[in-house]
Amino acid sequence: MVALYHSDRRETPVEDVSSPVDPIENRPAAHDVAGCIPCDALAGRAPLPGGRIHQTPHWTIMHVFGSFGLGALAVVPLRHVVHVADLSQEEVSELGAVLRETADVVTELTDPVQVYTCQWSHHGGRAAHIHFILQPIRQSDMNAHPGKLGPMLQTALAEAGNKPDHDAVEAFAERARTLYAARRV
């Protein structure tokens, strides 16, 4: 078993189902942790509606699970990382451009008033695989929840249970995949 946390954090280590040494940092860290929702989805052990939409050497983009609405994308490190402070220099160097491009894709495909960008990394009250959510906020979202913005609007939207159906996620992911690919030509 390999400890998967920053040296001064007190957490229960989880089992590493891959390499015991991170080749980027040459230190103990997992690339794939069984039981981690993003790791399981990326490894094919759990469903990933829409599949991997885009990938860089250190990050992958997928549609968000749950009730963040159609078009909400997650930017997820390929290796299992539970704290932003534990990102490698290479991961950090790519992150800004990946977030900007993903926000641009979300904007082009959803025409939102704003794209909320936030980092979530808890599951069951414990630190979990980090991921950045880019959530399109439409005028209709604000109209449905007057006076609520930012985290209050996100909470209201989540509580409303607006989870997109599988076919809609698949179709959105394909449109996003096409848009990412067109930018590479």
C-alpha positions, 0 to 999 in steps of 0.5 A: 500500500502506498500513501497517496497524500501530501506528507503533512496531511493526515488521511487513510492511505488507499490502495494503489492499483498501478505503479508505486512510483510517480514517473513525473515526480519520482515519488510515491503516488498512484495513477489509478486508485480502485474505488475512486470515481474518476479513476474507475471511470477513466480505467473503464471500471465504471461508466463514463457517459460521453467518454473522454472528450479531450486529453492532454499529457496530464489532464482529461476532459469529461462531462460532469456526473450528476446534476450540474446540467448539460454542458458542465465539463470536468477537467481531471488530472490523469493521475490520482491527486487529491490536493492541488498542492500535490500537482506536479510542475508539468500538471500545473503548467498545462492547467491554465491553458486547459481551463481556458480552452475548456471554458471556450468550448463550453461557451461556444456550445452552450452560450451561457451568461457565465461559465463557473469554474470551480474545484471540487474534491470531496467524496463522503466527507473525505478529500478525493481525486481533484477535478475542476468543474466548468459549469455553464450558467444560463439566463434561464438558470438565474431566472429560475433561482432569482437572487442566487448567484455563485455557490448559492446558484450552484446549490440551487441547481444541484438541488433541483436535480437537473441531471441530463440524460445519457443520450444528451450527454453523449451528443454534447460530448461528441459536439465538444470532441469535434470542437476540440479536434477542429482546434488542433488542425 
